[in-house]
Amino acid sequence: MKKNTDLTAIKHLAHSLLMTGVVPTEFSPVIVQHPFTSSGLVGLSTKGNVSMVDITASEENLHKWQDFVANEIDKAESITDIYRMINKPYVMTFVKFAKDDLSKDDFSELLADAWIRSENPNSDANLSSRELVSMFKSADKHFLMDESEINQLYNMDDIVTVYRGVTPVHEKNVKALSWTLDYETACWFANRFGQEGTVYEATIAKEHILALFNSRNESEVIVDPRYLQDIEPVQEIEEGLY
């Protein structure tokens, strides 16, 4: 990381991500995968007029859209301006690649926001568990969390009981970074999407809790999963219970 964020370098990164291919889905062109858009149908503004184009229909449309976004990147006056352009599933990847050109303050704030915005960062194919732990350990807790979260973490017991609710799809992803202090929250995650999942309980030393987030009312703790102890299923959640 740098003493001050290198906005020029971040813009170069954004331009590189912009030029990656648009990945189609079974719902294309309505839904696609790309660092700057979740839809192949995008709006382009020309001289005050907005027109919709399908960037999956032709190279010409794609290039017009890329030129438009590239201009927006070039006009950005802060890291936040660029970060807010990134499609939600890609924000953690963006922070990963931007890390070396960010100040520690900016990196910490973006990491917290990206983690919270991401639907399932524990399963991000572009980030291993080891990389995620390293990122959180590199962050400044005073920019990663707010004052109340820092105080709550500081005042915890030395050994903390945590819970994790997993659906059958994620049954093998128990030893992950994301856990909660709240059993009811774990139950909700275990039974989300109407599936019958499992709630796990574990203990971990406070020193291995990397962050605490309350912004989504989930009492989420980010842990170094290597130090989880006594991981056991609490109970099978009955269908319709939550």
Contacts in CASP RR format, 6 or more apart in sequence:
PFRMAT RR
TARGET T0000
AUTHOR 0000-0000-0000
METHOD contacts of the structure
MODEL  1
MKKNTDLTAIKHLAHSLLMTGVVPTEFSPVIVQHPFTSSGLVGLSTKGNV
SMVDITASEENLHKWQDFVANEIDKAESITDIYRMINKPYVMTFVKFAKD
DLSKDDFSELLADAWIRSENPNSDANLSSRELVSMFKSADKHFLMDESEI
NQLYNMDDIVTVYRGVTPVHEKNVKALSWTLDYETACWFANRFGQEGTVY
EATIAKEHILALFNSRNESEVIVDPRYLQDIEPVQEIEEGLY
1 99 0 8 1.000
1 100 0 8 1.000
1 102 0 8 1.000
1 103 0 8 1.000
1 104 0 8 1.000
1 107 0 8 1.000
1 138 0 8 1.000
2 100 0 8 1.000
2 101 0 8 1.000
2 102 0 8 1.000
2 103 0 8 1.000
3 103 0 8 1.000
4 103 0 8 1.000
5 79 0 8 1.000
5 101 0 8 1.000
5 102 0 8 1.000
5 103 0 8 1.000
5 106 0 8 1.000
6 101 0 8 1.000
6 102 0 8 1.000
7 76 0 8 1.000
7 78 0 8 1.000
7 79 0 8 1.000
9 101 0 8 1.000
10 79 0 8 1.000
10 82 0 8 1.000
10 98 0 8 1.000
10 101 0 8 1.000
10 102 0 8 1.000
11 73 0 8 1.000
11 74 0 8 1.000
11 76 0 8 1.000
11 82 0 8 1.000
13 94 0 8 1.000
13 97 0 8 1.000
13 98 0 8 1.000
13 101 0 8 1.000
14 73 0 8 1.000
14 76 0 8 1.000
14 82 0 8 1.000
14 85 0 8 1.000
14 86 0 8 1.000
15 70 0 8 1.000
15 73 0 8 1.000
17 35 0 8 1.000
17 36 0 8 1.000
17 86 0 8 1.000
17 90 0 8 1.000
17 94 0 8 1.000
17 97 0 8 1.000
18 35 0 8 1.000
18 36 0 8 1.000
18 66 0 8 1.000
18 69 0 8 1.000
18 70 0 8 1.000
18 73 0 8 1.000
19 66 0 8 1.000
20 34 0 8 1.000
20 35 0 8 1.000
21 34 0 8 1.000
22 32 0 8 1.000
22 33 0 8 1.000
22 34 0 8 1.000
22 37 0 8 1.000
22 40 0 8 1.000
22 55 0 8 1.000
22 56 0 8 1.000
22 62 0 8 1.000
23 32 0 8 1.000
23 33 0 8 1.000
23 34 0 8 1.000
24 32 0 8 1.000
24 56 0 8 1.000
25 31 0 8 1.000
25 32 0 8 1.000
25 33 0 8 1.000
28 40 0 8 1.000
28 56 0 8 1.000
29 39 0 8 1.000
29 40 0 8 1.000
29 41 0 8 1.000
29 54 0 8 1.000
29 55 0 8 1.000
29 56 0 8 1.000
29 57 0 8 1.000
30 39 0 8 1.000
30 40 0 8 1.000
30 41 0 8 1.000
31 38 0 8 1.000
31 39 0 8 1.000
31 40 0 8 1.000
32 38 0 8 1.000
32 39 0 8 1.000
32 40 0 8 1.000
32 55 0 8 1.000
32 56 0 8 1.000
33 87 0 8 1.000
33 89 0 8 1.000
34 40 0 8 1.000
34 87 0 8 1.000
35 86 0 8 1.000
35 87 0 8 1.000
35 90 0 8 1.000
35 93 0 8 1.000
35 94 0 8 1.000
36 69 0 8 1.000
36 85 0 8 1.000
36 86 0 8 1.000
36 87 0 8 1.000
37 55 0 8 1.000
37 65 0 8 1.000
37 87 0 8 1.000
38 87 0 8 1.000
38 88 0 8 1.000
38 89 0 8 1.000
40 54 0 8 1.000
40 55 0 8 1.000
40 56 0 8 1.000
41 52 0 8 1.000
41 53 0 8 1.000
41 54 0 8 1.000
41 55 0 8 1.000
42 52 0 8 1.000
42 53 0 8 1.000
42 55 0 8 1.000
42 65 0 8 1.000
43 50 0 8 1.000
43 51 0 8 1.000
43 52 0 8 1.000
43 53 0 8 1.000
43 65 0 8 1.000
44 50 0 8 1.000
44 51 0 8 1.000
44 52 0 8 1.000
44 53 0 8 1.000
44 64 0 8 1.000
44 65 0 8 1.000
44 68 0 8 1.000
45 68 0 8 1.000
53 61 0 8 1.000
53 64 0 8 1.000
53 65 0 8 1.000
54 61 0 8 1.000
55 61 0 8 1.000
55 62 0 8 1.000
55 65 0 8 1.000
56 62 0 8 1.000
69 85 0 8 1.000
72 85 0 8 1.000
73 82 0 8 1.000
73 85 0 8 1.000
75 81 0 8 1.000
76 82 0 8 1.000
76 85 0 8 1.000
79 98 0 8 1.000
79 102 0 8 1.000
79 106 0 8 1.000
79 110 0 8 1.000
83 91 0 8 1.000
83 94 0 8 1.000
83 110 0 8 1.000
83 113 0 8 1.000
86 94 0 8 1.000
88 117 0 8 1.000
88 118 0 8 1.000
88 119 0 8 1.000
89 118 0 8 1.000
89 119 0 8 1.000
91 110 0 8 1.000
91 113 0 8 1.000
91 114 0 8 1.000
91 117 0 8 1.000
91 118 0 8 1.000
92 114 0 8 1.000
92 115 0 8 1.000
92 118 0 8 1.000
92 121 0 8 1.000
92 124 0 8 1.000
92 126 0 8 1.000
92 127 0 8 1.000
93 124 0 8 1.000
93 126 0 8 1.000
93 127 0 8 1.000
94 114 0 8 1.000
95 107 0 8 1.000
95 110 0 8 1.000
95 111 0 8 1.000
95 114 0 8 1.000
95 135 0 8 1.000
96 126 0 8 1.000
96 127 0 8 1.000
96 131 0 8 1.000
96 135 0 8 1.000
98 107 0 8 1.000
98 110 0 8 1.000
99 107 0 8 1.000
99 135 0 8 1.000
99 138 0 8 1.000
102 110 0 8 1.000
104 138 0 8 1.000
104 139 0 8 1.000
104 140 0 8 1.000
104 143 0 8 1.000
105 140 0 8 1.000
105 143 0 8 1.000
107 138 0 8 1.000
107 139 0 8 1.000
108 139 0 8 1.000
108 140 0 8 1.000
108 141 0 8 1.000
108 142 0 8 1.000
108 143 0 8 1.000
108 144 0 8 1.000
109 143 0 8 1.000
109 144 0 8 1.000
111 135 0 8 1.000
111 136 0 8 1.000
111 139 0 8 1.000
111 144 0 8 1.000
112 139 0 8 1.000
112 143 0 8 1.000
112 144 0 8 1.000
112 145 0 8 1.000
112 211 0 8 1.000
112 213 0 8 1.000
114 121 0 8 1.000
115 121 0 8 1.000
115 213 0 8 1.000
115 222 0 8 1.000
116 213 0 8 1.000
116 215 0 8 1.000
116 216 0 8 1.000
118 124 0 8 1.000
120 170 0 8 1.000
121 127 0 8 1.000
121 132 0 8 1.000
121 177 0 8 1.000
121 178 0 8 1.000
122 129 0 8 1.000
122 132 0 8 1.000
122 173 0 8 1.000
122 176 0 8 1.000
122 177 0 8 1.000
122 178 0 8 1.000
123 170 0 8 1.000
123 173 0 8 1.000
127 135 0 8 1.000
129 176 0 8 1.000
129 177 0 8 1.000
129 225 0 8 1.000
132 177 0 8 1.000
133 177 0 8 1.000
133 210 0 8 1.000
133 224 0 8 1.000
133 225 0 8 1.000
133 226 0 8 1.000
136 144 0 8 1.000
136 177 0 8 1.000
136 210 0 8 1.000
136 211 0 8 1.000
136 222 0 8 1.000
137 210 0 8 1.000
137 224 0 8 1.000
139 211 0 8 1.000
141 150 0 8 1.000
141 211 0 8 1.000
142 150 0 8 1.000
144 211 0 8 1.000
145 153 0 8 1.000
145 211 0 8 1.000
145 212 0 8 1.000
145 213 0 8 1.000
148 214 0 8 1.000
149 211 0 8 1.000
149 212 0 8 1.000
149 213 0 8 1.000
149 214 0 8 1.000
150 212 0 8 1.000
152 212 0 8 1.000
152 214 0 8 1.000
153 206 0 8 1.000
153 209 0 8 1.000
153 211 0 8 1.000
153 212 0 8 1.000
156 206 0 8 1.000
156 209 0 8 1.000
157 206 0 8 1.000
158 205 0 8 1.000
158 206 0 8 1.000
159 203 0 8 1.000
159 204 0 8 1.000
159 205 0 8 1.000
159 206 0 8 1.000
160 181 0 8 1.000
160 203 0 8 1.000
160 204 0 8 1.000
160 205 0 8 1.000
160 206 0 8 1.000
160 209 0 8 1.000
160 221 0 8 1.000
161 181 0 8 1.000
161 201 0 8 1.000
161 202 0 8 1.000
161 203 0 8 1.000
162 179 0 8 1.000
162 180 0 8 1.000
162 181 0 8 1.000
162 201 0 8 1.000
162 202 0 8 1.000
162 203 0 8 1.000
162 204 0 8 1.000
162 221 0 8 1.000
162 223 0 8 1.000
162 228 0 8 1.000
163 179 0 8 1.000
163 180 0 8 1.000
163 181 0 8 1.000
163 182 0 8 1.000
163 183 0 8 1.000
163 185 0 8 1.000
163 186 0 8 1.000
163 199 0 8 1.000
163 200 0 8 1.000
163 201 0 8 1.000
163 202 0 8 1.000
163 234 0 8 1.000
164 174 0 8 1.000
164 176 0 8 1.000
164 178 0 8 1.000
164 179 0 8 1.000
164 180 0 8 1.000
164 186 0 8 1.000
164 189 0 8 1.000
164 199 0 8 1.000
164 200 0 8 1.000
164 202 0 8 1.000
165 186 0 8 1.000
165 187 0 8 1.000
165 189 0 8 1.000
165 190 0 8 1.000
165 197 0 8 1.000
165 198 0 8 1.000
165 199 0 8 1.000
165 200 0 8 1.000
166 173 0 8 1.000
166 174 0 8 1.000
166 189 0 8 1.000
166 190 0 8 1.000
166 197 0 8 1.000
166 198 0 8 1.000
166 200 0 8 1.000
167 189 0 8 1.000
167 190 0 8 1.000
167 191 0 8 1.000
167 192 0 8 1.000
167 193 0 8 1.000
167 195 0 8 1.000
167 197 0 8 1.000
168 195 0 8 1.000
168 196 0 8 1.000
168 197 0 8 1.000
169 195 0 8 1.000
171 197 0 8 1.000
171 198 0 8 1.000
174 200 0 8 1.000
174 231 0 8 1.000
175 225 0 8 1.000
175 228 0 8 1.000
175 231 0 8 1.000
176 225 0 8 1.000
177 210 0 8 1.000
177 222 0 8 1.000
177 223 0 8 1.000
177 224 0 8 1.000
177 225 0 8 1.000
178 220 0 8 1.000
178 221 0 8 1.000
178 222 0 8 1.000
179 186 0 8 1.000
179 202 0 8 1.000
179 204 0 8 1.000
179 220 0 8 1.000
179 221 0 8 1.000
179 223 0 8 1.000
180 186 0 8 1.000
180 189 0 8 1.000
180 218 0 8 1.000
180 219 0 8 1.000
180 220 0 8 1.000
180 221 0 8 1.000
181 219 0 8 1.000
181 221 0 8 1.000
182 218 0 8 1.000
182 219 0 8 1.000
183 199 0 8 1.000
183 234 0 8 1.000
185 218 0 8 1.000
185 219 0 8 1.000
186 199 0 8 1.000
186 200 0 8 1.000
186 234 0 8 1.000
187 199 0 8 1.000
187 237 0 8 1.000
187 241 0 8 1.000
187 242 0 8 1.000
188 242 0 8 1.000
190 196 0 8 1.000
190 197 0 8 1.000
190 198 0 8 1.000
190 199 0 8 1.000
190 237 0 8 1.000
190 242 0 8 1.000
191 197 0 8 1.000
191 237 0 8 1.000
191 239 0 8 1.000
191 240 0 8 1.000
191 241 0 8 1.000
191 242 0 8 1.000
194 239 0 8 1.000
194 240 0 8 1.000
196 236 0 8 1.000
196 237 0 8 1.000
196 238 0 8 1.000
196 239 0 8 1.000
197 236 0 8 1.000
197 237 0 8 1.000
198 233 0 8 1.000
198 234 0 8 1.000
198 235 0 8 1.000
198 236 0 8 1.000
198 237 0 8 1.000
199 233 0 8 1.000
199 234 0 8 1.000
199 235 0 8 1.000
199 237 0 8 1.000
200 231 0 8 1.000
200 232 0 8 1.000
200 233 0 8 1.000
200 234 0 8 1.000
201 230 0 8 1.000
201 231 0 8 1.000
201 232 0 8 1.000
201 233 0 8 1.000
201 234 0 8 1.000
202 228 0 8 1.000
202 229 0 8 1.000
202 230 0 8 1.000
202 231 0 8 1.000
202 232 0 8 1.000
203 228 0 8 1.000
203 229 0 8 1.000
203 230 0 8 1.000
204 223 0 8 1.000
204 227 0 8 1.000
204 228 0 8 1.000
204 229 0 8 1.000
205 227 0 8 1.000
208 223 0 8 1.000
208 224 0 8 1.000
208 226 0 8 1.000
208 227 0 8 1.000
209 221 0 8 1.000
209 222 0 8 1.000
209 223 0 8 1.000
210 222 0 8 1.000
210 223 0 8 1.000
210 224 0 8 1.000
211 221 0 8 1.000
211 222 0 8 1.000
212 219 0 8 1.000
212 220 0 8 1.000
212 221 0 8 1.000
212 222 0 8 1.000
213 220 0 8 1.000
213 221 0 8 1.000
213 222 0 8 1.000
214 220 0 8 1.000
END
